[in-house]
């Protein structure tokens, strides 16, 4: 039964993410990905979700725990969709332009090549993330404490948190200058605008979607900001040690599920309600979305609509928060 009043604005459980030249949408029972192929056509894939409200294990319903499992699912699922969408952009011309080394790898590894390349890319990406968001901020904070001014644990955690957020903002801004990423950010905007149109009760047409706002409180961008912000207080309360940066990193990794669980509940709250508290929670993330989303063109909106229509349940109440 819905907990919202009949007069409260419809807020959907459906969400999604931008992929390479397309949009992925996840509904309450189905998931879909619509990609614009090099020939101009829209390729639509639809599949059933492994877990739905009918077969969801109890631990995926428990507050805080559901956020941890949901975050892990989103990472794995999002990565798979990104890889699959990238494959769809390959053409015969691309294969002809491969170097001798690339052709040799393809012949030797066959279908195993892309999973291996994707795995290596993921490991490198995680390594860079650990250095940028864990080791480097902690090193700078400790350096300030040792050589410039003695700081309290909370002050050091605040400096570390500000550095993390600054790196995140710089990263998103710099990547937005790359043409491929800029296109992905436009698909991100199309995803948000189509969901806003759906939640407004208007027909899903390009014209109706185009006029919607491209910022949404349940965005992954907002989630990442909350994770970085909440970590400041969790690390202070728990008393994560500063003596050794690598020991500190181990503590941080151990506490990450706790932080993710808290951030998820706050995002969930912001997605379901509209009041002064949820507006404060959402404000920083909505501001950052000015970087991670851009106004889409009609072609990109069409992809978002195709993916969204494929996952909307017959009974709209099933999709209500």
Number of C-alpha atoms within 10 A of each C-alpha: 7 10 8 14 8 8 6 9 14 20 18 21 18 22 19 25 25 28 26 24 24 34 33 31 26 23 24 20 19 19 23 24 30 29 29 21 16 12 8 9 11 20 16 17 14 16 13 14 13 10 13 13 10 7 8 11 12 9 11 15 13 10 13 21 20 19 24 21 16 15 18 14 12 15 10 10 12 17 15 15 20 19 15 16 24 15 12 15 15 12 12 7 8 9 12 9 10 12 10 9 9 13 15 12 13 16 11 11 12 11 10 11 15 15 12 12 10 14 12 12 12 13 11 12 11 12 11 12 12 14 13 16 18 21 16 16 21 25 15 15 21 22 14 14 16 11 8 9 9 13 15 11 19 15 15 23 24 19 20 25 23 16 20 21 19 12 15 19 16 12 11 18 16 12 16 19 11 11 10 12 18 18 24 25 27 23 30 30 31 35 32 28 26 32 27 24 21 24 16 14 11 12 12 20 15 19 11 16 26 19 12 18 16 24 22 21 25 23 20 19 21 22 22 17 20 23 19 21 18 17 24 21 16 18 20 17 11 10 12 18 16 17 9 11 16 14 12 18 19 13 16 19 13 11 16 16 18 19 25 27 20 22 25 24 17 19 21 18 17 20 19 20 16 14 9 9 11 18 14 11 18 25 13 15 22 21 13 18 23 15 17 23 25 20 19 21 15 15 15 26 28 24 26 34 24 24 29 27 15 20 23 21 15 8 8 10 12 17 19 18 17
